Amino acid sequence: MARARNAAARIALAAFEVEFDRVASFGAHRQQPPCVLRGDAGTRGLVHLQRALERALALEGIAGDLRFTPHLTLLYGSGLATQPIAPLRWRAHEFVLIRSHLGQTRYEIEGRWPLG
């Protein structure tokens, strides 16, 4: 966790806009597929943040995962087909490291870092 915090502290990005413009499901083969918000151009800032984090984590000796699809999970158990929605947008001013206790729906904030 200390190495992940060190990596996060290296990130120097400006705040950015996030926009999701459709709802969809991930992993149709799953028993409880998640229903998520997705976007294209409106998620570029999230992609830049993920890449910066991946580089910073590598400097700490932590291997990243190049598979990254910006999304916001709404619920599980919906096999919803992709549908456009009125865009939902906000300005990202910080990013947060959250420890997820799998299967427990319990989360702990491990750190916060400002953008811009």
C-alpha positions in Angstrom: 0.0 0.0 0.0 2.9 2.4 0.8 4.3 1.9 -2.8 0.8 2.6 -4.3 0.6 5.8 -2.2 4.0 6.9 -3.3 3.0 6.3 -7.0 -0.2 8.3 -6.5 1.8 11.2 -5.0 3.8 11.5 -8.2 0.8 12.2 -10.4 0.7 15.8 -11.7 -2.3 16.2 -13.9 -4.8 19.1 -14.3 -8.4 18.6 -13.2 -10.5 17.4 -16.1 -14.1 16.9 -17.2 -15.7 13.4 -17.2 -18.7 12.6 -19.3 -20.7 9.4 -19.7 -23.3 9.3 -22.5 -24.6 5.7 -22.5 -25.5 2.8 -20.3 -24.5 -0.7 -21.0 -23.6 -4.1 -19.4 -20.2 -5.6 -19.1 -19.5 -9.3 -19.5 -22.7 -10.8 -20.8 -21.3 -14.2 -20.0 -21.3 -13.4 -16.2 -24.1 -14.6 -14.0 -24.5 -11.0 -12.5 -23.3 -8.7 -15.2 -22.7 -5.1 -14.1 -24.8 -2.3 -15.5 -22.4 0.6 -16.2 -22.1 4.1 -17.5 -19.7 4.5 -20.4 -18.4 7.3 -22.7 -15.9 7.9 -25.4 -14.4 11.4 -25.8 -15.7 12.4 -22.4 -13.5 9.8 -20.7 -10.1 10.8 -22.2 -9.1 12.4 -18.9 -9.7 9.1 -17.1 -7.5 7.3 -19.6 -4.7 9.9 -19.1 -5.0 9.4 -15.4 -4.8 5.7 -15.7 -1.7 5.8 -17.9 0.0 8.2 -15.5 -0.8 6.0 -12.6 0.5 2.9 -14.5 3.8 4.7 -15.2 4.1 5.8 -11.6 3.3 2.3 -10.3 5.9 0.8 -12.6 8.5 3.1 -10.9 7.5 1.6 -7.6 7.8 -2.0 -9.0 4.1 -2.6 -9.3 2.9 -4.1 -12.6 -0.1 -2.4 -14.1 -2.9 -3.9 -16.2 -3.3 -2.4 -19.6 -6.9 -3.5 -19.9 -8.8 -0.4 -18.8 -12.3 0.6 -19.8 -13.4 3.9 -18.1 -16.9 3.2 -16.6 -19.0 3.8 -13.5 -20.8 0.7 -12.1 -24.4 1.3 -11.2 -25.6 -2.1 -10.2 -25.2 -5.8 -10.8 -27.5 -8.4 -12.4 -28.7 -6.4 -15.4 -28.2 -7.7 -18.9 -29.0 -4.3 -20.4 -28.2 -3.6 -24.0 -26.2 -0.5 -24.8 -28.4 2.6 -24.8 -27.7 6.3 -25.2 -28.5 8.6 -22.2 -28.5 12.3 -21.6 -24.8 13.0 -20.9 -23.8 13.0 -17.2 -20.7 15.2 -16.6 -18.7 16.5 -13.8 -15.2 17.9 -13.1 -12.7 15.6 -11.5 -10.6 17.6 -9.0 -9.0 14.6 -7.2 -8.5 10.9 -7.3 -8.8 8.4 -4.5 -7.2 5.1 -3.6 -9.9 2.8 -2.3 -9.3 -0.7 -0.8 -12.2 -2.9 -1.8 -12.9 -5.9 0.4 -14.1 -8.4 -2.2 -17.4 -9.9 -1.6 -18.1 -7.8 1.5 -19.3 -4.5 -0.1 -16.9 -2.8 2.3 -14.5 -0.1 1.2 -11.8 2.0 2.9 -10.3 5.2 1.6 -6.5 4.8 1.6 -5.6 8.2 0.2 -6.7 11.3 -1.7 -4.7 13.3 -4.2 -5.7 16.6 -5.9 -5.7 17.2 -9.6 -4.6 20.6 -11.0 
